[in-house]
Amino acid sequence: ICLGIHDKDGNYSVWAGTTMQSIVENTKAPIVFHILHDDTLNEINKNKLSLIADNSGNDIEFHHFNSDVFGTFADSMNRFAIGTMFRIMLPDIMPYLKKIIYLDSDLFVNTDIEELWNLNIDNYCLAAAQDCSTIRNWGTPYAVAAGQTSRDRYFNAGVLCMNLDNIRKNGSLFQQVIDYLNDNPRTWIPDQDALNAIFSGKTLLIDEKWN
């Protein structure tokens, strides 16, 4: 399970910790937490996150990189935590993994996460739930308005089961997202729109409870 953390004020990590704790309290499956982070994650918070994994008998690995890799997008994503962009690095950072669950670091998991892990996504790049507001016509994301994906296939990228092998076969995810953002500067949900455009038709849509 992967979480991305950009914690500029030192207070965001508590939400990631809450997500982790809610996972371990609702599953008997062994978990390896992969924390993608930049310099903003301090040692105190790293130790607290490690304690959650240790106390539940699970493993945790920290993966540090410089968020400058995203260039100007790191500065322009003021409405969104740049930490959500970290997920596009997963196929490159973890070449040894075939599959991973990505979760936004502000979720409370109230069911057994193993159910999501056990989904068969052999023929897909991603598994994700439809975005509630989009399918109910409460809003129209840029990727839908631009005809890059359909309204009924637009998914919420905060919960993803990722087939990393198939994603790698699809090309560099990092480069595809960067290219998309360069080509579509009007998007207001940057990486979610990018993922929807890139993986339209390559995503298994799953039960709304995972939204």
VOLO-611239 format. One record per residue: residue number from 1; x, y, z of N, C-alpha, C, O in turn. Coordinates in pm, 1 decimal. Example, Ala and Ser with C-alpha at 12.3 -4.5 7.8 and 13.67 -1.06 7.14 Angstrom:
BEGIN
PT num       nX       nY       nZ      caX      caY      caZ       cX       cY       cZ       oX       oY       oZ
PT   1   1319.0   -569.0    780.0   1230.0   -450.0    780.0   1320.0   -330.0    780.0   1423.6   -331.9    846.5
PT   2   1285.0   -225.0    708.0   1367.0   -106.0    714.0   1290.0      3.0    787.0   1340.9    113.8    803.9
END
This chain:
BEGIN
PT num       nX       nY       nZ      caX      caY      caZ       cX       cY       cZ       oX       oY       oZ
PT   1     85.2   -118.3      0.0      0.0      0.0      0.0     88.5    122.8      0.0    183.1    132.5     78.1
PT   2     57.4    216.7    -88.1    138.4    337.3   -100.4     60.8    461.0    -57.4    -56.8    477.0    -90.0
PT   3    128.9    548.0     16.2     77.2    679.8     51.0    181.7    782.3      9.3    301.5    758.3     24.8
PT   4    138.0    895.4    -43.2    228.8   1003.5    -78.4    215.9   1116.9     21.0    104.8   1160.9     50.6
PT   5    328.6   1165.3     73.4    324.1   1268.5    177.4    411.5   1387.5    142.1    532.9   1375.7    125.7
PT   6    346.4   1502.1    130.8    414.2   1632.0    126.3    360.0   1707.8    246.8    242.2   1743.5    250.1
PT   7    445.3   1732.2    345.6    399.2   1778.7    477.2    471.1   1908.1    514.3    555.0   1909.7    604.5
PT   8    437.8   2016.5    444.2    513.4   2140.6    458.1    501.3   2205.1    596.1    591.5   2277.4    638.6
PT   9    389.0   2179.1    667.4    374.6   2238.8    800.4    386.7   2137.9    913.7    371.3   2173.1   1030.7
PT  10    414.6   2010.9    878.8    433.4   1908.0    980.4    306.4   1849.5   1037.1    312.1   1764.8   1126.2
PT  11    190.1   1893.1    986.8     62.7   1848.0   1042.0    -12.1   1749.4    952.8   -111.8   1690.8    995.0
PT  12     35.1   1730.9    830.6    -36.9   1643.6    737.7    -15.3   1495.9    767.7   -100.2   1412.3    736.9
PT  13     98.0   1464.9    827.5    130.2   1324.0    852.2     29.2   1255.5    942.7     11.9   1133.9    935.1
PT  14    -37.4   1331.7   1028.0   -136.9   1271.2   1117.6   -249.0   1206.3   1037.8   -305.4   1105.5   1080.6
PT  15   -281.8   1263.4    921.8   -386.7   1204.5    839.4   -338.7   1074.9    774.7   -414.4    978.3    765.0
PT  16   -214.9   1072.9    731.2   -158.4    949.6    676.9   -154.9    841.2    784.6   -182.7    724.3    758.0
PT  17   -120.0    882.7    907.5   -118.7    787.9   1018.7   -257.3    733.1   1047.6   -273.0    615.0   1078.6
PT  18   -358.1    819.4   1037.4   -496.4    775.5   1058.4   -538.3    675.9    951.1   -604.6    576.4    980.4
PT  19   -499.9    702.7    827.9   -529.2    609.5    718.8   -465.4    473.6    745.8   -530.3    369.8    732.5
PT  20   -338.2    475.1    783.8   -267.6    350.7    812.9   -333.8    274.3    926.8   -354.7    153.4    917.0
PT  21   -366.7    344.8   1035.1   -426.4    279.3   1152.1   -561.9    218.3   1116.0   -594.8    108.7   1161.4
PT  22   -640.6    289.4   1034.2   -771.4    236.5    995.4   -757.0    111.5    909.3   -842.9     23.4    912.5
PT  23   -649.6    103.8    833.1   -625.7    -15.8    750.5   -593.9   -136.1    837.4   -654.4   -242.1    821.4
PT  24   -498.9   -120.4    929.7   -453.0   -235.3   1008.3   -560.6   -283.7   1104.3   -560.4   -400.3   1143.7
PT  25   -653.1   -195.0   1142.7   -760.3   -236.8   1233.2   -871.2   -312.9   1162.1   -958.6   -369.8   1227.4
PT  26   -869.0   -314.7   1029.4   -977.1   -377.4    954.9   -931.8   -491.6    863.9  -1008.1   -537.0    778.6
PT  27   -808.1   -537.9    881.7   -762.2   -650.1    799.9   -669.4   -738.7    881.6   -603.3   -693.5    975.2
PT  28   -666.1   -865.2    843.8   -569.5   -959.1    900.8   -455.3   -984.5    802.9   -360.0  -1055.7    834.6
PT  29   -465.5   -926.5    685.3   -363.7   -947.0    583.0   -235.5   -873.9    621.5   -242.2   -765.0    678.7
PT  30   -119.6   -930.8    591.6      6.5   -859.8    615.5     20.0   -743.7    518.7    -13.0   -755.6    400.7
PT  31     68.5   -632.3    569.2     77.4   -510.2    490.1    222.0   -462.7    483.0    295.7   -469.7    581.3
PT  32    261.6   -414.2    365.5    383.8   -335.5    354.1    341.2   -195.4    310.7    288.3   -176.7    201.1
PT  33    364.5    -98.5    397.0    334.4     40.9    364.5    454.8    103.0    294.9    567.3     95.5    344.3
PT  34    429.9    164.1    180.2    534.1    236.8    108.7    500.7    385.1    116.6    398.6    429.0     63.7
PT  35    585.3    461.3    181.4    562.7    603.7    199.9    651.0    681.1    103.0    773.2    681.9    117.2
PT  36    589.5    745.9      4.8    662.4    831.3    -87.6    663.8    972.3    -29.0    558.5   1026.3      4.7
PT  37    780.7   1031.4    -16.9    787.4   1161.2     50.7    905.1   1243.6      0.0    998.2   1192.0    -61.7
PT  38    897.8   1372.0     27.8   1008.9   1462.3     -1.8   1069.2   1510.4    130.8   1046.0   1450.0    235.5
PT  39   1145.4   1617.8    125.7   1214.7   1666.0    245.0   1121.8   1716.6    354.7   1165.8   1737.8    467.6
PT  40    992.8   1736.4    322.9    900.6   1792.8    422.2    859.6   1693.4    530.2    806.3   1733.9    633.5
PT  41    883.0   1565.7    508.8    849.8   1466.3    612.2    964.7   1459.4    711.6   1073.3   1411.6    679.1
PT  42    939.6   1508.2    834.8   1047.9   1513.1    933.0   1064.0   1379.5   1005.4    979.1   1290.8    996.1
PT  43   1175.0   1368.0   1077.3   1209.5   1241.1   1143.0   1109.2   1203.5   1251.2   1079.8   1085.4   1269.8
PT  44   1056.5   1301.8   1322.3    957.9   1272.9   1427.6    835.1   1205.3   1367.8    787.5   1104.4   1419.8
PT  45    784.4   1261.1   1258.7    666.2   1203.1   1195.8    697.3   1069.9   1127.8    612.6    980.6   1124.7
PT  46    816.3   1056.3   1074.2    855.4    926.5   1017.6    852.4    819.6   1125.4    804.9    708.5   1102.0
PT  47    903.2    852.9   1243.5    905.3    756.6   1353.2    764.3    720.4   1399.0    737.7    605.4   1433.8
PT  48    674.6    818.0   1398.9    536.0    790.5   1439.2    467.4    697.6   1339.7    393.5    607.3   1378.9
PT  49    492.1    720.0   1211.4    434.9    631.9   1110.2    493.2    491.0   1120.6    421.9    392.0   1104.3
PT  50    621.9    483.3   1147.7    686.4    352.3   1164.6    626.6    277.9   1282.3    611.2    155.8   1278.2
PT  51    592.9    351.5   1387.1    537.0    289.6   1507.6    402.6    224.7   1478.3    372.6    118.0   1531.9
PT  52    321.7    287.3   1394.3    192.4    228.9   1357.2    213.5     94.5   1288.5    145.1     -3.1   1319.2
PT  53    307.8     90.1   1196.4    336.4    -35.5   1126.8    393.8   -138.7   1223.6    351.1   -254.2   1224.3
PT  54    490.4    -97.1   1304.9    556.2   -190.5   1397.7    458.0   -248.3   1497.8    459.0   -368.7   1523.5
PT  55    373.4   -163.9   1554.6    279.6   -208.5   1657.8    175.0   -305.4   1604.7    116.0   -381.5   1681.4
PT  56    152.0   -303.0   1475.6     53.3   -393.0   1415.7    119.5   -513.0   1348.3     52.0   -594.7   1285.7
PT  57    251.7   -523.3   1361.3    323.3   -636.0   1302.5    339.1   -627.4   1152.6    355.7   -728.9   1085.1
PT  58    333.9   -505.2   1100.2    346.3   -485.9    956.0    476.6   -414.4    922.4    549.8   -371.5   1011.7
PT  59    504.5   -402.0    795.1    629.8   -341.5    748.7    604.4   -204.4    688.9    493.8   -173.5    644.6
PT  60    708.4   -123.2    688.6    699.7      9.2    627.9    832.1     42.3    561.6    938.9     15.2    616.5
PT  61    824.3    101.4    442.7    943.3    144.5    369.6    922.8    289.8    325.9    816.1    326.7    276.8
PT  62   1026.6    371.0    344.6   1021.3    511.2    306.0   1100.8    531.5    177.8   1212.3    481.4    163.8
PT  63   1041.8    605.5     84.5   1104.9    630.7    -43.8   1113.7    782.3    -62.6   1013.4    848.9    -88.0
PT  64   1234.0    834.8    -49.7   1254.0    979.1    -58.5   1294.3   1020.0   -199.3   1375.7    953.3   -263.3
PT  65   1237.3   1129.6   -247.3   1286.8   1189.3   -370.4   1258.0   1339.1   -367.4   1180.8   1387.4   -284.6
PT  66   1320.1   1409.7   -457.4   1309.8   1553.9   -463.0   1189.3   1593.2   -547.9   1181.9   1557.3   -665.4
PT  67   1095.3   1666.4   -489.4    974.6   1703.9   -563.4   1004.8   1801.0   -676.9    917.2   1830.4   -758.3
PT  68   1128.0   1851.1   -683.0   1166.0   1936.6   -795.8   1159.3   1862.1   -928.6   1161.8   1923.2  -1035.4
PT  69   1150.8   1729.0   -920.8   1141.5   1649.7  -1043.4   1016.9   1688.6  -1123.3   1010.1   1665.3  -1244.0
PT  70    918.3   1748.1  -1054.8    795.2   1789.0  -1122.2    805.0   1929.2  -1181.2    709.6   1978.3  -1241.6
PT  71    918.8   1992.9  -1164.1    941.6   2123.6  -1224.6    842.6   2228.0  -1178.2    812.1   2237.5  -1059.3
PT  72    792.7   2306.1  -1271.7    702.8   2416.7  -1238.2    570.2   2369.6  -1181.4    500.8   2447.0  -1115.5
PT  73    533.4   2244.3  -1205.4    406.2   2195.0  -1153.4    406.8   2188.7  -1000.8    301.7   2198.8   -937.6
PT  74    523.5   2172.3   -942.4    533.5   2168.6   -796.6    489.1   2301.1   -735.4    435.7   2303.8   -624.5
PT  75    511.1   2410.3   -807.4    472.7   2542.4   -758.2    329.0   2577.5   -794.3    262.4   2650.3   -720.7
PT  76    281.2   2526.4   -906.4    149.9   2567.8   -956.0     34.0   2491.5   -893.2    -80.2   2536.6   -902.2
PT  77     60.1   2375.6   -829.1    -48.2   2295.3   -773.0    -84.8   2344.1   -633.5    -79.8   2267.2   -537.5
PT  78   -121.2   2469.8   -621.8   -146.1   2526.0   -489.2   -275.0   2475.7   -427.2   -287.4   2475.6   -304.7
PT  79   -373.0   2432.1   -508.8   -497.9   2379.9   -452.8   -485.8   2232.2   -416.7   -570.9   2179.0   -345.5
PT  80   -382.8   2166.7   -464.1   -368.7   2023.5   -444.3   -232.2   1994.4   -382.9   -132.8   2057.8   -418.4
PT  81   -227.6   1900.1   -292.1    -99.0   1861.0   -235.0    -14.7   1797.6   -344.1    -59.7   1706.3   -413.4
PT  82    106.8   1845.8   -358.8    196.5   1788.7   -459.3    220.2   1640.7   -430.7    261.6   1565.9   -519.2
PT  83    193.9   1598.6   -306.6    209.5   1458.0   -270.1    126.0   1363.6   -353.6    163.4   1247.7   -371.2
PT  84     12.0   1411.2   -406.2    -68.6   1323.3   -491.0      2.9   1290.9   -621.9    -24.5   1188.6   -684.7
PT  85     94.3   1378.4   -662.3    170.1   1354.6   -785.7    274.3   1244.6   -768.0    322.4   1187.8   -866.0
PT  86    308.8   1215.0   -643.5    414.5   1116.6   -619.3    378.8    980.4   -677.8    466.8    902.5   -714.4
PT  87    247.8    952.2   -686.2    206.1    818.8   -732.7    248.4    790.0   -875.9    264.4    673.9   -913.7
PT  88    266.8    896.1   -957.2    304.7    870.2  -1096.9    448.5    821.6  -1107.6    493.0    781.3  -1215.0
PT  89    521.7    825.6   -995.2    658.6    775.5   -993.4    666.1    625.9   -959.8    772.1    564.5   -972.3
PT  90    554.1    568.1   -917.5    556.9    431.2   -865.0    616.4    327.8   -960.9    699.1    247.7   -917.4
PT  91    578.7    325.5  -1088.0    637.2    223.7  -1175.9    789.0    231.8  -1185.2    855.5    130.1  -1205.0
PT  92    845.0    353.6  -1171.0    989.7    371.3  -1180.1   1059.4    345.8  -1047.1   1165.8    284.0  -1043.2
PT  93    999.5    393.2   -938.0   1061.9    380.3   -806.3   1063.1    235.3   -759.4   1155.3    193.7   -689.3
PT  94    961.3    158.0   -797.5    947.8     20.5   -749.3    941.4    -77.6   -866.2    837.2   -138.9   -889.3
PT  95   1050.7    -93.1   -939.7   1050.1   -181.2  -1056.9   1030.0   -327.9  -1022.0    999.4   -409.6  -1108.9
PT  96   1047.5   -361.1   -894.1   1036.0   -499.9   -848.6    893.0   -537.5   -811.9    864.8   -654.9   -787.4
PT  97    801.7   -439.9   -807.5    663.2   -468.6   -771.8    575.8   -480.1   -895.8    590.2   -403.2   -990.9
PT  98    485.4   -576.8   -893.4    393.5   -595.6  -1004.5    260.3   -524.4   -979.8    187.1   -493.9  -1074.0
PT  99    229.8   -498.5   -853.5     96.9   -448.3   -817.9    106.5   -369.8   -688.5    187.2   -403.8   -601.9
PT 100     26.1   -265.5   -673.4     26.0   -187.6   -549.6   -108.6   -116.9   -535.8   -175.0    -87.0   -635.1
PT 101   -147.3    -91.1   -412.2   -264.2     -7.8   -384.4   -214.7    131.4   -349.7   -128.9    147.1   -262.8
PT 102   -267.9    232.4   -416.9   -238.0    371.5   -382.4   -359.7    431.8   -313.4   -472.9    415.3   -359.1
PT 103   -335.2    502.0   -202.2   -441.7    571.6   -130.4   -399.6    715.2   -102.7   -285.6    740.5    -63.8
PT 104   -491.5    809.1   -122.6   -467.2    943.9    -73.3   -449.9    938.6     78.5   -505.2    851.7    145.8
PT 105   -373.0   1031.9    130.1   -338.5   1027.8    273.3   -438.8   1101.3    360.6   -402.2   1155.1    465.1
PT 106   -564.5   1104.3    319.2   -666.5   1167.7    403.9   -792.0   1080.9    410.5   -903.8   1130.9    423.3
PT 107   -770.4    948.9    401.4   -882.4    856.1    396.7   -896.5    778.5    527.1   -799.5    757.4    599.9
PT 108  -1019.0    737.0    554.5  -1044.9    644.3    663.7  -1099.3    516.9    601.5  -1206.1    517.6    540.4
PT 109  -1026.4    408.5    617.1  -1063.3    280.9    555.4  -1146.6    200.6    655.1  -1097.2    163.3    761.5
PT 110  -1273.0    174.0    620.8  -1362.7    107.3    715.2  -1403.0    -32.4    670.4  -1504.8    -85.8    714.6
PT 111  -1322.1    -91.7    581.7  -1346.6   -228.2    537.1  -1211.8   -296.2    516.6  -1107.2   -232.8    530.2
PT 112  -1214.4   -423.7    484.2  -1090.1   -499.2    468.4  -1025.4   -464.1    334.9  -1080.7   -493.6    229.0
PT 113   -908.4   -401.2    340.1   -839.0   -356.9    219.6   -796.3   -475.1    132.3   -769.0   -457.8     13.5
PT 114   -790.5   -595.1    191.1   -751.8   -713.0    113.6   -852.5   -740.0      1.0   -816.6   -796.7   -102.2
PT 115   -976.9   -699.7     20.9  -1078.4   -717.8    -83.1  -1040.4   -641.2   -210.0  -1059.7   -689.8   -321.5
PT 116   -986.4   -521.7   -191.1   -941.3   -442.7   -305.7   -818.8   -507.4   -369.8   -807.6   -513.5   -492.2
PT 117   -728.6   -554.9   -287.1   -605.9   -619.2   -336.5   -636.2   -743.5   -419.8   -566.9   -771.9   -517.4
PT 118   -740.3   -817.6   -380.7   -769.8   -945.1   -445.9   -845.9   -931.4   -577.3   -872.7  -1032.1   -642.9
PT 119   -881.0   -810.4   -617.1   -947.0   -792.2   -745.9   -855.9   -837.9   -859.3   -735.2   -813.9   -856.6
PT 120   -913.6   -902.8   -957.4   -836.5   -947.3  -1073.8   -824.9   -831.0  -1172.8   -922.0   -793.8  -1238.6
PT 121   -705.2   -775.0  -1181.8   -683.1   -665.2  -1277.0   -575.6   -703.4  -1379.3   -502.6   -618.1  -1429.8
PT 122   -568.0   -833.2  -1408.3   -467.1   -881.5  -1503.4   -478.0   -812.3  -1639.0   -377.2   -790.1  -1706.0
PT 123   -599.9   -778.5  -1679.2   -621.6   -720.2  -1812.2   -639.0   -568.1  -1808.3   -682.2   -507.4  -1906.3
PT 124   -605.3   -507.8  -1694.9   -622.7   -363.6  -1678.5   -495.2   -300.4  -1623.3   -406.8   -369.2  -1572.2
PT 125   -487.9   -168.9  -1634.7   -379.4    -94.5  -1571.0   -418.3    -51.2  -1430.4   -334.4    -46.8  -1340.4
PT 126   -547.0    -19.1  -1412.0   -595.3     30.4  -1283.2   -729.7    -31.4  -1248.9   -802.6    -78.3  -1336.2
PT 127   -761.3    -30.4  -1118.9   -898.6    -49.8  -1072.0   -932.3     73.3   -989.0   -853.4    114.9   -904.2
PT 128  -1049.9    131.7  -1013.2  -1089.2    253.3   -942.4  -1240.5    266.2   -945.7  -1307.4    206.2  -1029.8
PT 129  -1293.7    345.5   -853.2  -1437.6    370.0   -847.3  -1473.3    494.5   -927.8  -1394.5    588.6   -937.2
PT 130  -1593.1    493.5   -985.4  -1641.7    612.9  -1053.8  -1644.0    731.1   -956.7  -1671.4    714.5   -837.9
PT 131  -1615.5    848.3  -1008.0  -1620.3    970.1   -926.4  -1766.1   1009.3   -903.8  -1840.0   1034.7   -999.0
PT 132  -1806.7   1013.9   -776.8  -1948.6   1033.6   -742.8  -2006.3   1161.3   -802.4  -2113.0   1158.8   -863.6
PT 133  -1936.1   1273.0   -784.9  -1991.2   1400.9   -830.1  -2002.8   1406.3   -982.1  -2093.8   1469.4  -1036.0
PT 134  -1910.4   1339.9  -1050.4  -1911.8   1342.6  -1197.1  -2026.2   1260.3  -1253.7  -2097.6   1307.3  -1342.3
PT 135  -2044.9   1139.5  -1204.9  -2151.0   1054.5  -1260.6  -2290.0   1104.6  -1222.1  -2389.0   1067.9  -1285.4
PT 136  -2297.8   1189.1  -1117.7  -2425.7   1247.6  -1077.6  -2448.0   1386.4  -1140.2  -2543.3   1456.3  -1105.9
PT 137  -2359.3   1424.2  -1231.5  -2370.6   1552.5  -1301.1  -2361.7   1672.7  -1207.3  -2421.1   1777.1  -1234.0
PT 138  -2287.6   1657.8  -1097.5  -2268.7   1771.1  -1006.8  -2153.3   1860.0  -1053.0  -2133.5   1969.9  -1001.0
PT 139  -2079.6   1812.5  -1148.6  -1967.6   1888.1  -1203.1  -1913.4   1816.4  -1325.4  -1942.6   1698.9  -1347.5
PT 140  -1834.8   1887.0  -1404.1  -1776.9   1828.0  -1524.4  -1626.8   1851.3  -1524.6  -1581.8   1962.4  -1553.0
PT 141  -1548.0   1748.0  -1493.5  -1402.5   1763.0  -1495.9  -1353.6   1797.7  -1636.6  -1421.1   1770.2  -1735.8
PT 142  -1238.6   1856.8  -1642.8  -1182.1   1898.8  -1770.7  -1168.5   1781.4  -1867.3  -1201.3   1794.4  -1985.2
PT 143  -1120.4   1666.5  -1818.4  -1098.6   1551.6  -1907.2  -1227.5   1505.1  -1972.6  -1225.0   1454.6  -2084.9
PT 144  -1340.9   1521.5  -1904.0  -1470.9   1487.0  -1962.3  -1513.8   1594.6  -2060.5  -1558.1   1563.9  -2171.2
PT 145  -1500.9   1720.8  -2020.4  -1540.6   1831.6  -2107.1  -1460.9   1831.9  -2237.0  -1512.2   1869.2  -2342.5
PT 146  -1335.0   1789.9  -2227.9  -1248.1   1789.0  -2345.7  -1263.9   1663.3  -2429.9  -1198.2   1649.8  -2533.1
PT 147  -1349.9   1571.0  -2387.8  -1374.1   1449.6  -2464.5  -1263.6   1346.5  -2453.4  -1251.9   1258.7  -2538.8
PT 148  -1181.5   1356.1  -2348.0  -1069.5   1263.0  -2331.3  -1112.6   1133.5  -2263.7  -1042.7   1032.6  -2271.8
PT 149  -1226.0   1136.3  -2198.1  -1287.9   1017.9  -2139.4  -1435.8   1049.7  -2124.4  -1475.9   1165.6  -2134.8
PT 150  -1517.0    947.8  -2100.1  -1661.3    969.6  -2087.5  -1700.0    995.8  -1942.4  -1627.3    958.1  -1850.5
PT 151  -1811.6   1058.8  -1922.5  -1857.7   1089.9  -1787.0  -1874.6    963.6  -1702.9  -1839.0    961.9  -1585.1
PT 152  -1929.0    857.8  -1763.5  -1956.5    737.3  -1686.3  -1830.7    655.9  -1656.9  -1835.2    560.9  -1578.7
PT 153  -1718.5    692.4  -1719.2  -1593.7    620.2  -1692.6  -1494.5    704.9  -1612.6  -1384.1    658.8  -1583.5
PT 154  -1531.8    826.5  -1577.3  -1440.4    913.3  -1503.1  -1429.9    863.2  -1358.9  -1530.7    850.2  -1289.5
PT 155  -1306.3    835.1  -1314.5  -1287.4    772.2  -1182.8  -1218.7    866.2  -1084.3  -1151.8    962.6  -1121.6
PT 156  -1238.2    834.0   -958.7  -1171.9    903.2   -848.2  -1035.0    838.5   -829.3  -1026.2    718.5   -803.3
PT 157   -928.5    916.9   -842.2   -792.3    862.3   -837.2   -735.8    855.1   -696.4   -617.4    826.0   -679.4
PT 158   -818.0    881.1   -594.6   -769.9    875.2   -456.7   -757.3    734.9   -402.3   -690.5    712.9   -301.3
PT 159   -821.7    638.4   -468.9   -811.7    496.5   -432.2   -787.2    419.3   -561.0   -875.1    410.6   -646.7
PT 160   -668.4    364.0   -574.0   -632.0    292.7   -695.8   -566.3    159.3   -662.3   -480.4    151.6   -574.5
PT 161   -607.0     56.0   -732.1   -529.8    -67.6   -734.4   -458.5    -67.1   -869.0   -522.4    -66.7   -974.2
PT 162   -325.9    -67.2   -864.8   -245.9    -41.3   -983.2   -171.2   -166.6  -1029.0    -96.1   -226.7   -952.3
PT 163   -192.6   -204.8  -1153.8   -115.7   -312.9  -1215.3      9.8   -248.6  -1274.2      8.5   -200.2  -1387.4
PT 164    116.3   -248.6  -1197.5    237.0   -176.3  -1238.0    300.0   -236.2  -1363.8    357.0   -163.3  -1445.0
PT 165    290.4   -367.0  -1380.2    345.0   -430.4  -1500.8    276.0   -377.1  -1625.9    342.2   -339.8  -1722.8
PT 166    142.9   -373.7  -1623.7     69.0   -325.5  -1741.0     91.3   -176.0  -1763.8     96.2   -129.9  -1877.8
PT 167    104.5   -101.1  -1655.0    130.9     42.1  -1667.6    265.3     64.7  -1735.9    278.0    152.2  -1821.5
PT 168    364.8    -13.6  -1698.2    497.0     -0.7  -1762.0    489.3    -33.0  -1911.1    555.4     31.8  -1992.3
PT 169    409.6   -131.9  -1946.8    393.9   -167.6  -2088.2    328.6    -52.6  -2165.9    346.3    -40.3  -2287.1
PT 170    253.6     30.5  -2094.8    183.3    142.7  -2156.4    275.5    262.5  -2180.3    235.5    361.3  -2241.8
PT 171    399.6    252.7  -2130.8    495.4    362.5  -2144.6    523.4    427.9  -2010.4    468.0    386.5  -1908.5
PT 172    607.9    528.8  -2009.1    645.1    598.5  -1886.1    527.5    678.2  -1831.9    484.9    775.7  -1893.8
PT 173    474.6    637.7  -1716.9    361.4    708.5  -1657.8    400.4    851.4  -1621.4    324.1    945.1  -1644.7
PT 174    518.7    867.4  -1564.6    566.6   1000.6  -1528.5    565.4   1093.6  -1649.7    512.5   1204.5  -1643.0
PT 175    623.8   1047.9  -1759.8    633.8   1133.5  -1878.5    496.6   1160.5  -1938.9    470.2   1271.1  -1986.0
PT 176    409.6   1060.4  -1937.6    275.9   1079.4  -1993.9    197.2   1184.0  -1916.0    127.1   1266.2  -1975.0
PT 177    208.8   1181.0  -1783.1    136.2   1278.7  -1701.6    193.7   1418.5  -1722.5    118.4   1514.7  -1738.1
PT 178    325.4   1430.3  -1723.0    388.2   1560.6  -1745.6    348.7   1615.5  -1882.9    316.4   1733.6  -1895.9
PT 179    351.5   1530.6  -1983.9    311.3   1573.7  -2118.0    165.3   1619.5  -2117.8    130.8   1720.1  -2179.9
PT 180     80.3   1544.8  -2047.5    -62.0   1581.6  -2042.0    -79.1   1719.2  -1978.0   -154.3   1802.3  -2029.1
PT 181    -10.7   1743.4  -1867.9    -24.9   1871.1  -1798.5     29.3   1986.8  -1882.9    -24.1   2097.6  -1879.6
PT 182    133.8   1960.0  -1956.9    186.1   2062.8  -2047.7     87.2   2093.1  -2160.1     71.6   2208.0  -2201.2
PT 183     20.8   1988.6  -2208.8    -70.9   2003.6  -2322.1   -209.8   2051.9  -2279.1   -286.7   2101.6  -2361.4
PT 184   -241.5   2037.2  -2150.1   -376.3   2069.9  -2100.7   -368.4   2159.2  -1977.7   -407.2   2117.3  -1868.6
PT 185   -318.9   2281.1  -1993.3   -297.9   2369.0  -1878.0   -427.0   2413.7  -1810.4   -422.5   2467.8  -1699.9
PT 186   -542.4   2392.2  -1874.4   -668.6   2437.5  -1815.5   -729.3   2337.1  -1718.4   -830.8   2366.0  -1655.1
PT 187   -668.4   2219.3  -1706.0   -722.5   2121.8  -1611.0   -717.0   2176.8  -1469.4   -619.1   2240.2  -1429.9
PT 188   -822.9   2152.1  -1393.7   -824.2   2199.5  -1254.0   -816.9   2084.6  -1154.2   -819.0   2107.5  -1033.3
PT 189   -808.2   1960.7  -1203.9   -780.8   1844.1  -1117.3   -663.4   1772.2  -1183.2   -682.5   1667.2  -1244.5
PT 190   -543.6   1826.1  -1171.9   -432.4   1792.6  -1262.4   -404.3   1644.7  -1283.7   -426.0   1592.9  -1393.2
PT 191   -356.0   1575.7  -1179.9   -313.8   1438.1  -1204.5   -432.7   1344.0  -1217.8   -421.4   1241.4  -1284.9
PT 192   -546.1   1375.5  -1156.2   -663.9   1290.1  -1173.4   -714.1   1296.1  -1317.3   -745.9   1192.9  -1376.4
PT 193   -721.2   1415.6  -1373.3   -759.0   1427.7  -1513.9   -660.0   1352.9  -1603.0   -699.6   1283.2  -1696.4
PT 194   -531.6   1367.9  -1573.2   -429.2   1301.1  -1653.8   -446.7   1149.9  -1650.6   -442.7   1084.8  -1755.1
PT 195   -465.8   1094.0  -1533.0   -481.6    948.9  -1520.8   -607.0    901.1  -1592.1   -607.2    794.0  -1652.6
PT 196   -713.6    980.0  -1585.2   -836.5    942.2  -1654.6   -818.0    943.5  -1805.6   -868.6    855.9  -1875.7
PT 197   -746.3   1042.0  -1854.9   -723.9   1049.6  -1999.4   -632.3    937.4  -2046.7   -656.3    876.2  -2150.8
PT 198   -526.8    910.7  -1969.2   -427.7    809.9  -2008.9   -485.7    669.0  -2004.1   -458.3    586.4  -2091.2
PT 199   -566.9    642.2  -1900.5   -613.2    505.0  -1878.7   -761.5    486.0  -1907.9   -822.6    390.6  -1859.8
PT 200   -818.9    575.3  -1985.7   -956.9    555.0  -2029.2   -964.7    425.7  -2110.3   -892.5    409.1  -2208.6
PT 201  -1051.5    335.5  -2069.3  -1061.4    205.9  -2136.7   -966.3    101.9  -2082.4   -974.2    -14.9  -2120.7
PT 202   -875.5    142.0  -1993.1   -779.4     48.4  -1934.1   -797.1     38.4  -1782.9   -708.3     -7.6  -1711.1
PT 203   -913.9     82.8  -1736.4   -942.5     85.3  -1592.6  -1064.7      0.5  -1561.5  -1169.1     15.2  -1625.0
PT 204  -1051.7    -87.9  -1464.0  -1164.7   -165.4  -1415.1  -1242.0    -79.2  -1316.6  -1188.5    -38.9  -1213.3
PT 205  -1368.2    -50.8  -1348.5  -1451.2     28.8  -1258.3  -1510.4    -60.9  -1150.9  -1570.3   -164.3  -1180.5
PT 206  -1493.0    -20.0  -1025.3  -1530.4   -104.9   -911.9  -1639.9    -39.0   -829.1  -1681.7     73.3   -857.6
PT 207  -1685.4   -109.3   -727.3  -1799.3    -64.6   -647.8  -1777.1     75.2   -590.5  -1665.6    111.6   -553.1
PT 208  -1884.3    152.0   -584.5  -1878.9    289.8   -536.9  -1831.2    300.7   -392.6  -1786.8    407.6   -350.7
PT 209  -1839.4    193.0   -316.3  -1792.9    199.7   -176.6  -1644.2    232.7   -167.8  -1596.2    275.4    -62.8
PT 210  -1570.6    213.1   -278.4  -1429.2    244.9   -279.6  -1402.0    390.4   -318.6  -1286.4    432.0   -327.4
PT 211  -1507.4    466.7   -341.5  -1488.4    609.2   -371.1  -1455.9    680.5   -239.5  -1435.6    801.9   -238.4
END
